[in-house]
Amino acid sequence: VQISSSISEADPKDRPVVIVGQVRNLKKVSWDSVQGKLSPRVSAETFNQAVSSLHPSPTDSCSLWLKNATLAALPREASRHNTPSRAHALTKLVRSCVSGCSEECILVVCEKSDVFASACAVSRAFPHFSRKSSASQRRKIVVEFLVIDGVKEKTISESEAKCLQAAADAVRLTAKIVDTPCNDMNTDDFLNEIKTVGSQVGITPVIIRGEELKELGFGGIYGVGQAAEHPPALAVLSH
């Protein structure tokens, strides 16, 4: 997953695109802003008619050209338990609209305050770990943002894209650790992940493992894992 600070141009035949946002924001998008992502397969008239045809309940989508160009709408309403960004629905909606090609683009149309939550939600749609046979194919997902600021449209800055990229990578790493079953990620694998993360931020973790846990009074961890093939461990990262 790559977060971009610009709006790229590509024929949907060569790189499929999903344009997603709340209907009220999609209606503010000018054809000039998305023409480079849809031409020559989609006309301005088709795009505008597709936006008008969206009636999310709770979500909705419309194919603009085969499965390679899709317009998707997030829920209109959000309860007090959900955020105004509708991030709770974005992950599932994006996952259902992508075509599965080796390279695709996700264009998120939203307000400035919703950019961070939307980036995290989109990144969750593309997990590192999956048992699906199709997951073995390496894919490049480019995520771009068209920010609606009043009546104006703009992109995010490079510094904002860098921040979002770090958040997206962290979300996907966390999801990988949670999703991967213990027979595929044992304590050795956990420690490798911890060392990798520590090296990226200049931290050397303190690792207490095996009999040392018992000697230092960590009897709970030691007792639960002492019979395991891979010894229990406690890793401490201090920042």
C-alpha positions as CSV (number, residue, x, y, z in Angstrom):
1,V,0.0,0.0,0.0
2,Q,1.5,3.3,-1.1
3,I,0.1,6.7,0.0
4,S,0.6,9.3,-2.7
5,S,0.6,13.1,-2.4
6,S,-0.5,13.6,-6.0
7,I,-3.3,12.6,-8.3
8,S,-1.9,10.3,-11.0
9,E,-3.2,9.7,-14.5
10,A,-3.7,6.3,-16.1
11,D,-6.1,4.5,-18.4
12,P,-8.4,2.3,-16.3
13,K,-7.6,-0.5,-18.8
14,D,-4.0,-0.5,-17.6
15,R,-4.6,0.4,-13.9
16,P,-8.1,-0.1,-12.4
17,V,-9.4,2.7,-10.1
18,V,-11.9,3.0,-7.3
19,I,-13.2,6.4,-6.5
20,V,-14.9,6.4,-3.0
21,G,-16.4,9.0,-0.7
22,Q,-19.6,10.3,0.8
23,V,-22.2,11.3,-1.8
24,R,-22.1,15.0,-0.7
25,N,-18.4,15.1,-1.3
26,L,-18.5,13.2,-4.6
27,K,-21.0,15.7,-5.9
28,K,-18.4,18.4,-5.5
29,V,-15.8,16.7,-7.6
30,S,-15.2,18.3,-10.9
31,W,-14.6,16.2,-14.1
32,D,-11.2,17.9,-14.6
33,S,-10.0,16.4,-11.2
34,V,-10.7,12.8,-12.2
35,Q,-10.5,12.9,-16.0
36,G,-7.0,11.6,-16.0
37,K,-8.0,8.5,-14.1
38,L,-11.0,7.7,-16.2
39,S,-10.3,8.8,-19.8
40,P,-10.7,7.6,-22.4
41,R,-13.0,4.8,-21.1
42,V,-15.4,7.1,-19.2
43,S,-17.0,10.4,-20.3
44,A,-17.9,13.4,-18.1
45,E,-21.6,12.7,-18.7
46,T,-21.2,9.1,-17.5
47,F,-19.4,10.1,-14.4
48,N,-21.9,12.8,-13.4
49,Q,-24.8,10.4,-14.1
50,A,-23.1,7.8,-11.9
51,V,-22.7,10.2,-9.0
52,S,-26.4,11.2,-9.3
53,S,-27.4,7.5,-9.3
54,L,-25.8,6.6,-6.0
55,H,-28.2,5.9,-3.2
56,P,-26.2,4.4,-0.3
57,S,-28.2,2.1,2.0
58,P,-25.9,1.9,3.8
59,T,-23.3,1.8,1.0
60,D,-23.6,1.8,-2.8
61,S,-21.3,1.4,-5.8
62,C,-21.6,1.9,-9.6
63,S,-19.4,0.4,-12.3
64,L,-18.1,3.1,-14.7
65,W,-16.2,0.8,-17.0
66,L,-16.3,-3.0,-16.6
67,K,-14.6,-3.8,-13.2
68,N,-11.7,-1.5,-13.9
69,A,-13.4,1.8,-12.9
70,T,-15.8,1.9,-9.9
71,L,-17.6,4.7,-8.1
72,A,-18.5,3.9,-4.5
73,A,-20.5,5.8,-1.8
74,L,-20.1,5.6,1.9
75,P,-23.1,5.7,4.3
76,R,-25.0,9.0,4.6
77,E,-25.6,8.6,8.3
78,A,-23.2,7.9,11.2
79,S,-24.4,6.9,14.6
80,R,-22.7,8.2,17.8
81,H,-20.6,5.1,17.8
82,N,-19.1,5.8,14.4
83,T,-16.8,8.6,13.1
84,P,-17.9,11.3,10.6
85,S,-15.4,9.8,8.2
86,R,-17.4,6.6,7.9
87,A,-14.2,4.7,8.3
88,H,-16.2,1.8,9.8
89,A,-17.6,1.1,6.3
90,L,-14.7,2.1,4.2
91,T,-12.6,-1.0,4.6
92,K,-15.3,-3.4,3.6
93,L,-16.5,-1.2,0.7
94,V,-13.0,-0.8,-0.8
95,R,-12.4,-4.6,-0.4
96,S,-15.6,-5.3,-2.3
97,C,-14.8,-2.9,-5.2
98,V,-11.2,-3.6,-6.1
99,S,-10.7,-5.8,-9.2
100,G,-7.8,-7.9,-7.9
101,C,-5.2,-6.7,-10.5
102,S,-1.5,-6.5,-9.7
103,E,-1.7,-2.7,-9.6
104,E,-4.7,-0.5,-8.7
105,C,-5.5,3.0,-7.5
106,I,-7.9,4.0,-4.7
107,L,-9.0,7.7,-4.9
108,V,-10.5,8.8,-1.6
109,V,-12.7,11.9,-1.8
110,C,-13.1,13.4,1.7
111,E,-12.8,16.4,3.9
112,K,-9.4,17.3,5.5
113,S,-10.5,16.1,8.9
114,D,-11.3,12.6,7.6
115,V,-8.0,11.9,5.7
116,F,-6.1,10.2,8.6
117,A,-9.0,7.8,9.5
118,S,-9.7,7.1,5.8
119,A,-6.0,6.2,5.1
120,C,-6.0,3.7,8.1
121,A,-9.3,2.2,7.0
122,V,-8.1,1.7,3.4
123,S,-4.8,0.1,4.5
124,R,-6.8,-2.4,6.6
125,A,-8.4,-3.7,3.4
126,F,-5.1,-5.1,2.2
127,P,-3.7,-7.4,4.9
128,H,-0.2,-8.8,4.9
129,F,-1.5,-12.2,6.0
130,S,-4.2,-14.2,4.3
131,R,-5.0,-17.9,3.7
132,K,-6.6,-17.1,0.3
133,S,-4.7,-18.5,-2.6
134,S,-5.0,-15.2,-4.5
135,A,-3.2,-13.5,-1.6
136,S,0.1,-14.9,-2.8
137,Q,0.1,-12.5,-5.7
138,R,2.1,-9.3,-5.0
139,R,-0.1,-6.3,-5.5
140,K,0.6,-2.5,-5.6
141,I,-2.2,-0.4,-4.2
142,V,-1.8,3.3,-4.7
143,V,-4.0,5.4,-2.3
144,E,-4.6,9.0,-3.3
145,F,-6.7,11.8,-1.7
146,L,-8.9,14.5,-3.2
147,V,-9.6,16.8,-0.3
148,I,-12.8,18.8,-0.4
149,D,-12.2,22.2,1.2
150,G,-15.4,24.2,0.8
151,V,-15.9,24.4,-3.0
152,K,-12.2,23.8,-3.7
153,E,-10.4,20.5,-4.3
154,K,-6.8,19.8,-3.4
155,T,-4.4,17.0,-2.6
156,I,-2.4,16.3,0.5
157,S,1.2,17.5,1.0
158,E,4.3,15.3,0.8
159,S,4.8,15.5,4.6
160,E,1.1,14.5,5.2
161,A,1.6,11.5,2.8
162,K,4.7,10.5,4.7
163,C,2.8,10.6,8.0
164,L,-0.1,8.6,6.5
165,Q,2.3,6.0,5.0
166,A,3.8,5.4,8.5
167,A,0.3,5.0,9.9
168,A,-0.8,2.6,7.1
169,D,2.3,0.5,7.5
170,A,1.7,0.3,11.3
171,V,-1.9,-0.7,10.8
172,R,-1.0,-3.5,8.4
173,L,1.8,-4.8,10.6
174,T,-0.5,-4.8,13.6
175,A,-3.2,-6.7,11.6
176,K,-0.6,-9.2,10.5
177,I,0.4,-9.9,14.1
178,V,-3.2,-10.3,15.1
179,D,-4.3,-12.3,12.1
180,T,-1.5,-14.8,11.9
181,P,-2.2,-17.9,13.9
182,C,0.3,-19.2,16.5
183,N,1.4,-22.1,14.4
184,D,2.7,-19.6,11.8
185,M,3.9,-16.9,14.3
186,N,5.5,-18.3,17.4
187,T,7.6,-16.5,20.0
188,D,10.6,-16.6,17.8
189,D,8.7,-14.8,15.0
190,F,7.3,-12.3,17.4
191,L,10.8,-11.4,18.6
192,N,12.0,-11.0,15.0
193,E,9.2,-8.5,14.4
194,I,10.1,-6.7,17.6
195,K,13.7,-6.5,16.6
196,T,12.8,-5.2,13.2
197,V,10.5,-2.5,14.6
198,G,13.1,-1.5,17.2
199,S,15.8,-1.2,14.5
200,Q,13.6,1.2,12.5
201,V,13.3,3.6,15.4
202,G,16.8,3.1,16.9
203,I,15.7,1.0,19.9
204,T,17.4,-2.2,21.0
205,P,14.8,-4.3,22.9
206,V,15.6,-6.0,26.2
207,I,14.6,-9.7,25.8
208,I,14.1,-11.9,28.9
209,R,13.5,-15.5,27.9
210,G,13.4,-19.1,29.1
211,E,14.8,-19.8,32.6
212,E,15.7,-16.2,33.1
213,L,12.0,-15.4,33.3
214,K,11.7,-17.7,36.3
215,E,14.8,-16.3,37.9
216,L,13.6,-12.7,37.6
217,G,10.1,-13.4,39.0
218,F,8.0,-13.6,35.8
219,G,6.4,-16.8,36.9
220,G,3.2,-16.3,35.0
221,I,4.8,-16.0,31.5
222,Y,7.3,-18.8,32.4
223,G,4.6,-21.2,33.7
224,V,2.3,-20.8,30.7
225,G,5.0,-21.3,28.1
226,Q,7.6,-23.5,29.7
227,A,6.5,-26.7,27.9
228,A,6.3,-25.0,24.5
229,E,8.7,-25.9,21.7
230,H,9.6,-22.2,21.4
231,P,10.4,-20.8,24.9
232,P,8.3,-17.9,26.3
233,A,9.8,-14.4,26.2
234,L,9.3,-10.9,27.5
235,A,10.5,-8.1,25.2
236,V,10.8,-4.5,26.5
237,L,11.1,-1.6,24.2
238,S,11.8,1.8,25.9
239,H,11.5,5.1,24.2
